[in-house]
């Protein structure tokens, strides 16, 4: 198993005075740029530590939010390309449907791949709904634009003989010719995320690495949809475990008590990320008509399930709830190892743990201890973990 | 009064199935409904009964609203304007008054700058569609940046009488509401509920035009309406008291009477485009 250290690079100091919304409309005067500089440098230091500890690295971007200061992920990728030595650099993700200019995205990604000497893992995402009001590109056509931007970027990264032409309703270019071209040939590995079985199946046909977040003990359903797509497109071949990734919150401690204390700090991520003024969470066309009807009726949409089918609300669940739901792996190194192994078995194989090893107000000291303990006491065993035998499409 | 609402009919126009209601006799009147949060035709609405006393009222549901699907190629208001010009031709409508409210007014204005040949009158009520102020002025309230309750306060003069609790509505109504919200975004997300080129093209309107405005509207204020009227040659502006963004629903009698009077006063003699 590979493990990628992830933090959203938050600005938690603004989390206590937000008037109901941490994103889109929280005034940026609540950020002190001097303190923000300290935080950025600290987060880069912690990623350097992850690199030294043998972990890989994951970055993302969000906009106009105190939950994530990384508004242009290419900046973090650029810094880390230079200051880390060996870690894979996963961007998960690059919200290509919210960018008017996918050529620029292709150029940025290719350059990062070259500077990092081929360490880029290239995750494309549709982006969460609250990104839409900032990007201001039509959310009704977001999915269509996502796949077209994907098609365009893949062609741009793999065309080497002459400039090509691309003229559609969404994007118009007459001379596409990406310099420098990718270090990894034919292109860096491609990743994406989803919460829908339909998209999971499509990702399976592409054979991309598919990640889910907060799906807990409901993850198998999505993985199996991927397995069907993978297998259908490859004459029945089974998707190996390295095609699957899961974002898990991780809090390790020398004692259970210490781990629970860190668990509370890490749980600040699900507890804060949904604090958004409601209209920004539902731009038109982002959710289906059926989902909107459910919302009009006042019915929520539970996200996470425990092993025995209990619904856990990520935003309000206790640390124990989050552990039960497979959202948080928390405890002594032995406990965390057991929880992860149990989860991998539920999934029928999962080869990439996207480890949120820092969140919210967790201090530098706690983060260093959390990463170090994980890397020294849990990770070596996970590397040796024998994944379940791949199956083409699990029985339902 | 008390006549049963007509059944919805269907017509295929250039490969797009359009659902519409029709009632009344005489000169045609094409009614273009507004967008979210009232994006549909309710054939039983009082306003249609009143308008049908003096005209053959044809009220289509814009593709993507109501129960109809939007074909993939219909993505902006230009597309809808051409679709309804094609519909006027397909139904062979002549001397047709085109009446649009809110989002429907935008479609009507886009039709009028393209081709007035089959049109006798243009009525825009609380219409969106132009950029009136400077680049830092939000001409049109962001209906997607407010809660349902806040939206009701923006659009209605009498929130208590007009706002309905979704939990009290049948599933079929909720589906209409959800589709209307999505379809309005489909056609109007960006540039937001306007076409930057429309204002400079309004000089092409070659029929008598009336700009009606529910005066408590806070989505687009009466000042925006006056700017709209000022850009159309000879257009009249009239405010409707006790109504917000949807004057045809809040003041249907006043709304219908103003249109009747306007049509009578300006008549049907048209020299241009024949």
Interface residues (C-beta under 8 A of the other chain):
Chain A: X133 X136 X137 X138 X139 X140 X141 X169 X277 X278 X279 X280 X283 X284 X285 X289 X292 X293 X296 X297 X298
Chain B: X36 X75 X144 X145 X146 X147 X166 X167 X169 X171 X174 X175 X177 X178 X179 X181 X182 X183 X184 X185 X186 X189 X190
